[in-house]
């Protein structure tokens, strides 16, 4: 993988892999999402919600990767250099001055 001309490589011990099986979906959370906080699940809606959850699971395989990287130094305008040697330009994300760690996640 390449970004802005720098080769990206990360030590495997810096990466936390999340098993998609760890994500749980409850009938109540789906009901609240679609019907609001006062929504009450009925016998009729329970079957439809259960079927919808099963349909959604057949369509997607959730995956997430999260990593924390030590910062070697920071520069002006969002420039960060990680101890691994990766240099990043992070636009519009605040002032990185004094940052000791950078976390990244992809889902």
N, C-alpha and C positions, 0 to 999 in steps of 0.2 A: 504494500500500500504506500502511495506517495502523496505528499501534500506540500504545495508551494515549493517543490524542488527538494525537500528534505525527506530522507528515508525514515519512515516511522517503524520502530521496533520496540517492543516492550517486554521486559523480563516476565516470565510466566508467573513468578511469585508476587507480582504487583497487580494481578488481575483476579477479580472475584467473579466467578461464573455463577449465574443464578439458574437453577433448574426450573423450567416452565411448569413442572408439576407442582411447584410450591405456590403457584398463584391459585387462589380459591375464589370462586364467585358464589355469592349467596343469593337466594331468591329475594330476600329482603333488600339487599343493596341494589339489585336490578329494579325492583319495584319502586324504591325511593328515587332512583335515577330517572325513571320514566314518568312516575306519577307524583313526585314531590314527597316532602317529609311526612305528610299525613296519609299517604297512600296505604291502603290495607289490602293485603293479598286475599283473594277469594279462592274457592275451590276451582272455579273456572279459569281465573287468571293464573293460578299456580301451574296448571298444565301448559298454558301458552308460554309462560316464562321458562319453565323447564325445557320445553322444546326449543325455545330461542337460544338458551345457553348451549344446548347440544349442537344446534346448527352453527353457532359462532365458533365453538371448539373445532368443528370440522373444517372451518375456513381459515383459521389462523393457528400458528404455533408461536406463542410469545417467547421472546428471547431478550435478555438484557445482559449487558456487560458493564461493570463499574470498576474504575481503577483510580488509585491515588498515587500521585507522582511527586517526588521531592523537587522543589524549585532550587536551581543553582543561583540564578540572579534574575532581577526584573529590570526593565528599562522603561523609557517613555512611551506613551501612547499604547499601552497594552502589550508591550514586548515582554515575553517570558522565555527563559532558557531553563530547561529541565536538567537535572543531574544526568539523565540518560543521554544528553546531547541534543535532544529535540528542541528546536526553536519555534516559538509560536507568536503570531500576531493576533491578539484577541480584541477585536473592535467592540466598542460600546459595552464593555462588561465591567466598568468601574476602574478604579486605580489599583493596579496590582502591586504597587510599591510595598515592600515588606512582606509579600506573600511567601510563605514557607512551603506550602503544599498546593497542588492543583488536583482537583477531582474531575473526572470525566465519566459520563455515562451515555450509553447508546441503548435504545430499546426499540 
